[in-house]
C-alpha cells in the first residue's frame, strides 16, 4: 500500500491533482474499493491543504465557488450513502468507468467553454455531480477539472480552486464515512500512516511541478490510467 501511495502522491504534487484517481484504483487491487476510499481521504486532505496554502486565495475562491461547495457537500453525502449500498464488485466497475471517462476526456482534449454569465447557474449542478462522483469513487476530479477548464481558469486559479474544493469535499466525506461506520480506528491509524508516507513523495512532486514541463509526464499518467481503468472494468 505504501508504494501505491508514494506513486500517487508524487503525481499529485507534480500535476496538482490525480491522487484519488490514481491511488484508489491501484489500492483497490489490494483491498476492496470501500476500504481504499476510506484510507485515502486523510492523505488527500493534507496534501490539498498544502497545495492551497502555496497557491490559494481563500476568500476569493469561497466567494466565487460558494454554491459549488455547498451542493458538492450534499453530493458527497449522497454518494457516500450510495457507496455503503454498493457491492464491492459494483463499486469496482463504477470506479473503472469513471477512470476511463477521465482518461478519454483528457486525451481527446474535450474542453467545452462556458460563458461567464452561465457560471452562476451551472456551478451548483457541477458541484453536486462532483460531490456525488467523489462520494462513490473517491475521485471528484473528473467533473471538477472539466468545469474549471470550461470556465477558463488560469494555472494558478485552477490549482487553487481544485485544492480548496477538494479540501472542503474531503472534510465532508470524512464526516460522512465516519457517520456511516466506514472508518473504524484500525483504518484511521492506517490512514494516518499512509499520510506520512504520501507527504514524502508529494514534496518531491511539488518540485517537479515548479520546475519541469509536464506534458509528456501527463500523457504517461493518462496511458497508465487507461490500462488500469480497463482492468477495473473487466474485473468489475
N, C-alpha and C positions, 0 to 999 in steps of 0.2 A: 504493500500500500504506500509505503514511503516513497518508492521510486515513481509511482504514478503521480503523487502529489508534487514531487520535485519537478517533473517534466511539465505538468500543467501550470504550476506556479511560475516557472520560467517563461512560458508562453504568455501568461497573464501580464507579467512585468514587461515583456518585450513589445506586445501589441496593444496593451491597455484593456483587453477583455479576453474571454475564451476559457477562463479557468473551469467553470462548471460544465461548459460544452465539451471540454476535453477530459476533465478528471472524472465526471460522473459516468460516462460510458466505459472508460478504462477501468474504473474501480468496480463497476458492475460486472466485470468479468471475474472478479474475485469474491465479491459479496453481492447480495441481492440489491436491486435498484433502490428500494426504500432505505436500506442501511447506507448506501452510497450517498444518497441525497442528504441524509441527516448528518453524516460525518463531515461533509464539505461545507456546511453552512458557515460555521465559525471561521475557518480559514478565509472564506470569501469576504466576510465582513471586515476582518482585519486588513486584508490586502487592499480592498476597495477604500477603506478608511485612509490608508496611507496614500493611495493614489489620489484621493480627493484633496488631502492636505497639500500635496505637491502641486495640484493643478486647479483647485476649486475656488469657487466664489459662492459660498453657501446661500446668502440672502438672495442674490440674483437668480440662482438656479431654483431655489424654493419658490420664488415668486412666479417664475416662468412656467415651472412644471408642477405646481401645486395640485392641480386637478389630476394630472397623470399619476402622481404619487398616491393620492387618496384612492382612486379607482384601482390602481395596481395593488394596493394593500388588500382591497376586497377580493381581487382576483387571486392573490396568493392564498388567502384563507380558503376560498372555494377550491382552488387547485390542490391544496394540501389535503382537504377532505376527500377529494376525488382520489388522491394517491392512497389514502387509507383503505379505499374500497377496491382498488385495482389488484388483480393478481400479479405476482412478480413477472409472469410471462407477458401480461398485457402492458405493464409498466415498461418492460424492456423494449417491446415493439414500439410503444409510443415514443420512447426516447430515441430509438433508431430512426424513426420517421422524421423527428424534429432535427436530428443531427444532419440527415441527408438534405432536408429543406434548407438548413443553414448553409451547407456547402453549395447547394445548387444556386441559391440566390446570390451568394458572394462570388462564385466562379463565373456566373453569367453576367455579372455587373449590373443586375437589375436594381436600379435605384430611382424609383419614381420621385418626382419633385412636387412638393406641397406648397402652394402659395401661402404667404404669411397670414392672410386673412382667414385661412382654413384651420390654422394651428389650434386656435381656441376651441374649436368644435371637435377636432379629431383627437386631441390629447387624452380626454377621458377614455375613449374607446381603445386607443393604443395602450394606455396604462393597464386597463382591465385584461386585455389579451396577453400582455407581457406578464402580468402577475399570475394569471391562470396557467400559462405555459411554465412559468417558473415554479409554481407550486407543485405541478405534476412531474416535471422533468428536471428541476433544479437549474434550468437554463433559460432565463428570460431574455437572453441576448438576441435571439433571432428577431422578434418583433421590435425590440428597443433599438437595436443597431439600424435596422431598416428605417424606422421612424426618424431617428436623429439624422441619418443621412438625407432623408427626404426633405427635411426642413432646412437643410443647408448649414449645419453647424460646422465651424472650422475645427482644426485638430484640437486646440486647447479646450474649446467649449464641448467638443464631443467627448473627450476623455473625462472632463469634469462632470458632465451630465450623466454619463454611463456610471461612473464611480458613485456619485451621490445617489442616483436612483437605486443602484444595486445595494448600497448600504441600507437604505430605507426598506427595500423589499425583503432583504435577508433578515433584518431585525424582526419584521413582521412574521416571516417564515419561521424564525427561531421560536417565537412565541407560539405559533400555530402547531409546530411539531411537538412542542412540549405539552400543549393543551390536549392534543390528540394521543398522547402517550407514546410517541415515536422516539423520544430521547431519554432513555434510561441513563443512569450515572455511568455505566460502563462505556457507552458510546460517547458521552460528554467528555470523559477523560481521554478517550482515544482521539476525539476531535481536537482537543487542546494540544495533544502531542503532534498531530498532523499539522496544526497551525504553526508550531515552532519549526517543523521541517520545511513547510512551504515558504516561510519568510527567508530562508537561506537562498533558495533558488529565485524567489521574487526579487531580491536585492540585485542579483546578477542580471535578471531580465530587465530591470529598470535602467541599468547602464546601457544595455543594448538599445532600448527604446530611445534613450537620449542621444546616442552616438551613431547608430547604424541605420542604413536604409532597409526597410522591412519588406519590400515587395516579394522578393524571392522566398524569404522565410515564411511569409503569409501563405504563399502558394503551396509550400511543403506541408504546412499545417492543414490546409484545406484538403490536400490529397490524402493525408493520413486520416482525417475525419471522414472522408468519403468511404474509405475502406472499412473503417470502424463502424460507421453508421450502417453500411450494407450488412456487415456481420451481425449487428444487433437486430436488424430487421429479420434476417434469416433465423437467428436464434429465438426471436420472439414469436 
